[in-house]
């Protein structure tokens, strides 16, 4: 069961909290910077970040994410929180517009820190984020996976995504698309 929790006092979008009882997704915030930098490893750099993070760069990106929440921009960046203390276990981003996306398509990108991998948390995060995207009007979720990243493809398949087309980005990177119809996503 998914529990959606919103701030009662003013219900601003950056107060969204999604939980399945095991993990919680909530917007990234500046006090997550240290945990993110500590959790970053070679796999996150290779598959998700495009380069090692710096404090200045991560802070700037997290501020940008917060602004996107505040202005209802096309990016929704969540921290994946787990454990009794709600530790930051990774991130998941939804992009409601972007390169190669058709109207109604939402790109889903995710990454877990090494100590949290192998527990099914990425699949849970994709399922929660997909439900959020459907509630926000998304019609189809897309996960773009580098063909050399079988772990990410496995997460997509476990979350009910099916193989789609191969695409090439503007910088000539090739991606396998995994697609899920959100119009039939459970509430």
Residue pairs with C-beta under 8 A, 6 or more apart in sequence:
1 20
1 21
2 18
2 19
2 20
2 128
2 131
2 187
3 18
3 19
3 20
3 21
4 16
4 17
4 18
4 132
4 135
5 17
5 18
5 19
6 15
6 16
6 17
7 15
12 69
12 70
13 69
13 70
13 72
14 27
14 66
14 69
14 70
15 27
16 25
16 26
16 27
16 69
16 76
16 132
17 24
17 25
17 26
18 24
18 25
18 26
18 78
18 128
18 129
18 131
18 132
19 25
19 128
20 124
20 127
20 128
22 82
22 121
22 124
23 80
23 81
23 82
23 89
23 121
23 124
23 125
23 128
24 80
24 81
24 82
24 86
25 78
25 79
25 80
25 81
25 92
25 125
25 128
25 129
25 132
26 78
26 79
26 81
27 65
27 66
27 69
27 76
27 77
27 78
27 79
28 36
28 62
28 65
28 66
28 77
28 78
28 79
28 91
29 62
29 66
29 79
30 59
30 62
30 63
30 66
32 62
32 79
32 88
33 55
33 58
33 59
33 62
35 87
35 88
36 53
36 58
36 62
36 88
36 91
37 53
37 55
37 58
38 113
39 88
39 89
39 90
39 113
39 114
39 115
40 49
40 52
40 53
40 113
41 113
41 114
43 111
43 114
44 111
44 113
45 51
45 52
45 53
47 111
47 146
47 149
47 152
48 109
48 110
48 111
49 111
62 77
64 75
65 75
65 77
67 73
68 74
68 75
68 76
68 77
69 76
69 77
74 95
74 96
74 97
74 98
75 93
75 94
75 95
75 96
76 93
76 94
76 95
76 96
76 129
76 132
76 133
76 136
77 91
77 92
77 93
77 94
78 91
78 92
78 93
78 94
78 125
78 129
79 88
79 90
79 91
80 88
80 89
80 90
80 91
80 92
80 110
80 112
80 116
80 121
80 122
80 125
81 87
81 88
81 89
82 89
82 116
82 121
83 89
88 113
89 112
89 113
89 116
89 121
90 110
90 111
90 112
90 113
90 116
90 121
90 122
90 125
91 110
91 111
92 108
92 109
92 110
92 111
92 125
92 126
92 129
93 107
93 108
93 109
93 110
94 106
94 107
94 108
94 129
94 132
94 133
94 138
95 101
95 106
95 107
95 109
96 106
96 133
96 136
96 138
98 107
99 169
99 170
100 167
100 169
101 107
101 142
102 140
104 137
104 138
104 139
104 140
105 138
105 139
105 140
105 141
105 142
106 133
106 138
106 140
106 141
106 142
106 182
107 141
107 142
107 143
107 144
108 126
108 129
108 130
108 133
108 141
108 142
108 143
109 143
109 144
110 122
110 125
110 126
110 129
110 152
110 155
111 122
112 121
112 122
120 158
122 155
123 155
123 158
123 159
126 143
126 155
126 156
126 159
126 161
127 159
127 160
130 141
130 159
130 180
130 182
130 185
131 185
131 186
131 187
133 141
133 182
134 182
134 183
134 185
135 187
138 182
139 181
139 182
139 183
140 179
140 180
140 181
140 182
141 161
141 179
141 180
141 182
142 164
142 177
142 178
142 179
143 152
143 155
143 156
143 161
143 177
143 178
143 179
144 167
144 175
144 176
144 177
144 178
145 152
145 153
145 156
145 175
145 176
145 177
145 178
146 152
146 173
146 174
146 175
146 176
147 166
147 174
147 175
147 176
153 176
153 178
156 178
157 178
159 180
160 180
161 178
161 179
161 180
162 178
162 179
162 180
163 176
163 177
163 178
163 179
164 176
164 177
164 178
164 179
165 177
166 174
166 175
166 176
166 177
167 174
167 175
167 177
168 174
168 175
169 175
